[in-house]
Amino acid sequence: MAAVVVGLGNPVGEYGGTRHNVGQMVVDELADRGSARLKAHAKTRTLQATVRIGTANATVAVPMSYMNLSGGPTSSLAKYVSVPPEEVIVIHDDLDLPFGTIKLKRGGGSGGHNGLKDITKALGTPDYVRVRVGIGRPPGRMDPATFVLRQFGAAERKELPFVVSDAADAVEALLTSGLEAAQQEYHSRA
């Protein structure tokens, strides 16, 4: 069985290490675990690698676009690898979850996340699997768009490697045990 795992974020340059790029961080972790290096794939406009997770070969990737334009690369990759939209796994930041919380689900709305909106439009369905990585709410009256593009705070940076590792573990559980078993394991931690 083939799988496609897409980590959302913005181009790393000025956005590396920001809350919005946590999905990319998880894909980097999965590639590292598989001793693989992400390489540019022009046809799909992604950086990607193939890694073995359990009994599955998984294509892990990050779109080479800004977050709001993640749909085209994600859809192109799914078609290229011949994976139906319902079997695509998208890892993304989530403002509605406390920092460090990992939740998995199939389908649903975008929750105001423009990357998810674009992927839903490009895939033609909202019924792909999401690995939601909590980044917490902005302080005070800070605009959420400003918050997601900021670096993690000092205390969060200390915990971030553990959060990224947990999210990568959740993807592995999802691919080896299925969505329901992975949900039971990770949702009970919250």
ZIPEZI-V424844 format. One record per backbone hydrogen bond with DSSP energy under -0.5 kcal/mol. NH is the residue of the N-H (numbers start at 1). CO is the residue of the C=O. If there is no record, write none. Layout:
nh: <NH,NH>
co: <CO,CO>
This chain:
nh: <3,4,5,6,7,8,8,15,16,16,18,19,20,21,22,23,24,25,26,27,28,29,30,31,32,33,34,35,36,39,41,44,45,46,47,48,48,49,51,51,53,53,56,57,58,58,59,60,60,61,62,64,69,70,73,74,75,76,77,78,79,80,81,82,82,83,87,88,89,90,91,92,92,94,97,100,101,103,105,107,113,114,117,118,119,120,121,122,123,124,125,128,129,130,131,132,132,133,133,134,134,135,136,136,142,146,147,148,149,149,150,152,157,158,159,160,161,162,163,164,165,166,167,168,169,170,171,172,173,174,175,176,177,178,178,182,183,184,185,186,187,188,189,190>
co: <57,87,59,89,61,6,91,11,12,13,15,150,148,18,19,8,8,21,22,23,24,25,26,27,28,29,30,32,31,48,46,41,41,41,62,39,46,60,49,58,51,56,53,1,51,56,3,49,58,5,47,45,66,67,69,70,71,72,73,74,75,76,77,78,79,78,84,85,4,129,6,90,131,133,94,134,98,132,130,128,110,112,113,114,115,116,117,118,119,120,120,126,88,105,90,103,130,92,131,101,132,94,94,97,139,143,143,144,145,146,147,17,153,154,155,156,157,159,159,160,161,162,163,164,165,166,167,168,169,170,171,172,173,173,174,178,179,180,181,182,183,184,186,187>
